[in-house]
Amino acid sequence: MSAPDALLYGLDTCDTCRKARNWLKRFDIAHEFVDYRANRLAPETLRDWAAQLGGWDKLVNRASTTWRQLPEPRKSPGSDPEWTLLIREHPALVKRPVLVTADGAVSVGFSDNAWKLRFGMKK
């Protein structure tokens, strides 16, 4: 079996993740879905994503209920290990979905037009 064109990371219960999965199926893009609550991500993977996206703030959803419920001291991680520990404890903090294409490029979120551009389709 050949490698998928994309890996989609998110939560099984996330509506946006479901929309993204349906979009990939509709356009026949071979993909694999990884629920990162059930399959915790390696710290190296999280660091790589944050670096590619331009920092932890681009990867973490500070508007989420999970973030708002954190104790104040936990909202100011000062290092990569602190960030990775926080996300390991609270995987729902990661913006969803995370799309990793075969070339290794990482993006967060879902929109029809952005993904059409990402996969080289006409709008």
C-alpha positions in Angstrom: 0.0 0.0 0.0 1.4 3.4 -0.9 1.8 6.3 1.6 -1.2 8.7 1.9 -1.0 12.1 0.3 -1.9 13.7 3.6 -2.1 13.0 7.3 -4.9 14.7 9.1 -4.7 15.2 12.8 -7.6 16.2 15.0 -10.3 14.8 17.3 -12.9 12.3 16.2 -15.6 14.4 17.8 -14.6 17.6 16.1 -17.1 18.9 13.5 -14.4 20.8 11.6 -12.3 17.6 11.5 -15.3 15.7 10.1 -15.7 18.4 7.4 -12.1 18.2 6.5 -12.2 14.4 6.3 -15.2 14.5 4.1 -13.5 17.1 1.9 -10.5 14.8 1.4 -12.8 11.9 0.5 -14.8 14.0 -1.9 -11.7 15.0 -3.8 -10.2 11.5 -3.6 -7.1 12.5 -1.7 -5.6 9.5 0.0 -5.2 10.4 3.7 -5.0 8.9 7.1 -6.7 10.4 10.1 -5.0 10.4 13.5 -7.1 11.3 16.6 -4.4 13.0 18.8 -6.4 12.4 21.9 -6.3 8.7 21.4 -2.8 8.7 19.9 -0.7 11.3 21.8 1.9 13.1 19.7 5.6 12.9 20.3 7.1 16.1 21.7 9.4 16.3 18.6 6.3 16.3 16.4 4.7 19.2 18.3 8.0 21.2 18.3 8.3 20.6 14.5 4.7 21.8 13.9 5.1 24.9 16.1 8.4 25.7 14.3 6.8 25.3 10.8 3.8 27.4 11.8 5.8 30.2 13.3 5.5 29.5 17.0 3.4 27.9 19.7 0.8 30.6 19.4 0.0 29.5 15.9 -0.5 25.9 17.0 -2.5 26.4 20.3 -6.1 27.6 20.3 -6.2 30.2 23.1 -9.9 30.8 22.4 -10.8 27.2 23.3 -12.8 26.2 26.4 -9.8 24.0 27.4 -7.5 27.0 27.4 -9.9 29.2 29.3 -10.2 26.5 32.0 -6.5 26.2 32.6 -5.1 27.8 35.8 -3.4 31.1 35.1 0.2 29.8 35.8 -0.2 27.1 33.1 -1.1 29.7 30.4 2.5 31.0 30.3 4.7 28.1 29.3 8.3 29.4 29.1 9.9 26.6 27.1 9.3 24.0 24.5 9.2 21.2 27.1 6.6 23.1 29.1 4.5 23.6 25.9 4.8 19.9 24.9 3.8 18.8 28.4 0.8 21.1 28.4 -0.4 19.8 25.1 0.3 16.2 26.1 -2.0 16.8 29.1 -4.6 18.7 27.1 -4.5 17.6 23.5 -7.6 19.6 22.7 -5.5 22.8 22.9 -4.1 22.1 19.4 -5.9 24.0 16.7 -7.9 21.6 14.5 -7.4 20.1 12.2 -3.7 19.8 11.5 -2.9 18.8 7.9 0.5 17.4 7.0 1.0 16.8 3.3 3.4 14.3 1.8 6.0 17.0 1.4 6.0 17.5 5.2 4.3 20.9 5.1 2.0 21.7 8.1 -1.1 23.8 8.3 -3.9 24.2 10.8 -7.5 24.8 10.2 -9.8 24.0 7.4 -11.3 26.0 4.5 -12.3 24.8 1.1 -10.5 27.5 -0.8 -7.2 27.2 1.2 -7.2 23.4 0.8 -7.9 23.7 -3.0 -4.9 25.9 -3.3 -2.8 23.6 -1.0 -3.6 20.6 -3.3 -3.2 22.5 -6.5 -6.9 22.6 -7.6 -8.8 25.4 -9.2 -11.2 27.3 -7.0 
